[in-house]
Amino acid sequence: MALERVHLCPPLRPGGDVVTALARTAPPPAVPPSVDELMVALAEVADPEIPAISIVDLGIVHRAAVAADGRIEVELLPTFVGCPAIDAIRLAVGERLATFGRPVHVSITFEVPWTSDRITPAGRNCLRESGFAPPAEPQDVRCPFCDSANVAMDGAFGPTLCRSLFYCRTCRQPFESFKAI
């Protein structure tokens, strides 16, 4: 069932009307999702800058819970103050958790600082497999392509503040490394 026409001009061809669906709000399910179910759903949300890693494996999900009123609440830790991807992540989290049929509130917190220690072992492996060196001090960075320690830092700051640019002298591949924070 359509609400109304969106475009005021006549359609270009038969069936060319663009319409919006009538929004129906279903009552939330009787049993709220568990924290484990929320975390499984959040593990499906990829980091927009490095889609190979989920926000759970990146360690930026600080807290996920269902409030007494049934609302899903999630707190995210940005990797850096002013992280350019945080709004995109907040929207993706809200969209993914909306599938539980409950109101979702996603907030940003600085209750504890994000550190690279929060990246899970699976997340570190995802980084390596996608061509990023996992967090390490600059002198300990290894090439994610050939595992060589014969690397040079090209720039302390990569495309974002949380990454540095490196070059492998062995396989001659440029790569990025998460900073150890």
Secondary structure in CASP SS format (residue, H / E / C, confidence):
PFRMAT SS
TARGET T0000
AUTHOR 0000-0000-0000
METHOD secondary structure of the structure
MODEL  1
M C 1.00
A E 1.00
L E 1.00
E E 1.00
R E 1.00
V C 1.00
H C 1.00
L C 1.00
C C 1.00
P C 1.00
P C 1.00
L C 1.00
R C 1.00
P C 1.00
G C 1.00
G C 1.00
D C 1.00
V C 1.00
V E 1.00
T E 1.00
A E 1.00
L C 1.00
A C 1.00
R C 1.00
T C 1.00
A C 1.00
P C 1.00
P C 1.00
P C 1.00
A C 1.00
V C 1.00
P C 1.00
P C 1.00
S C 1.00
V H 1.00
D H 1.00
E H 1.00
L H 1.00
M H 1.00
V H 1.00
A H 1.00
L H 1.00
A C 1.00
E C 1.00
V C 1.00
A E 1.00
D C 1.00
P C 1.00
E C 1.00
I C 1.00
P C 1.00
A C 1.00
I C 1.00
S E 1.00
I H 1.00
V H 1.00
D H 1.00
L H 1.00
G C 1.00
I C 1.00
V E 1.00
H E 1.00
R E 1.00
A E 1.00
A E 1.00
V E 1.00
A C 1.00
A C 1.00
D C 1.00
G C 1.00
R C 1.00
I E 1.00
E E 1.00
V E 1.00
E E 1.00
L E 1.00
L C 1.00
P C 1.00
T C 1.00
F C 1.00
V C 1.00
G C 1.00
C C 1.00
P C 1.00
A C 1.00
I H 1.00
D H 1.00
A H 1.00
I H 1.00
R H 1.00
L H 1.00
A H 1.00
V H 1.00
G H 1.00
E H 1.00
R H 1.00
L H 1.00
A H 1.00
T H 1.00
F H 1.00
G C 1.00
R C 1.00
P C 1.00
V E 1.00
H E 1.00
V E 1.00
S E 1.00
I E 1.00
T C 1.00
F C 1.00
E C 1.00
V C 1.00
P C 1.00
W C 1.00
T C 1.00
S H 1.00
D H 1.00
R H 1.00
I C 1.00
T C 1.00
P H 1.00
A H 1.00
G H 1.00
R H 1.00
N H 1.00
C H 1.00
L H 1.00
R H 1.00
E H 1.00
S C 1.00
G C 1.00
F E 1.00
A E 1.00
P E 1.00
P E 1.00
A E 1.00
E C 1.00
P H 1.00
Q H 1.00
D H 1.00
V C 1.00
R C 1.00
C C 1.00
P C 1.00
F C 1.00
C C 1.00
D C 1.00
S C 1.00
A C 1.00
N C 1.00
V E 1.00
A E 1.00
M E 1.00
D E 1.00
G E 1.00
A C 1.00
F C 1.00
G C 1.00
P C 1.00
T C 1.00
L C 1.00
C C 1.00
R E 1.00
S E 1.00
L E 1.00
F E 1.00
Y E 1.00
C E 1.00
R C 1.00
T C 1.00
C C 1.00
R C 1.00
Q C 1.00
P E 1.00
F E 1.00
E E 1.00
S E 1.00
F E 1.00
K E 1.00
A C 1.00
I C 1.00
END
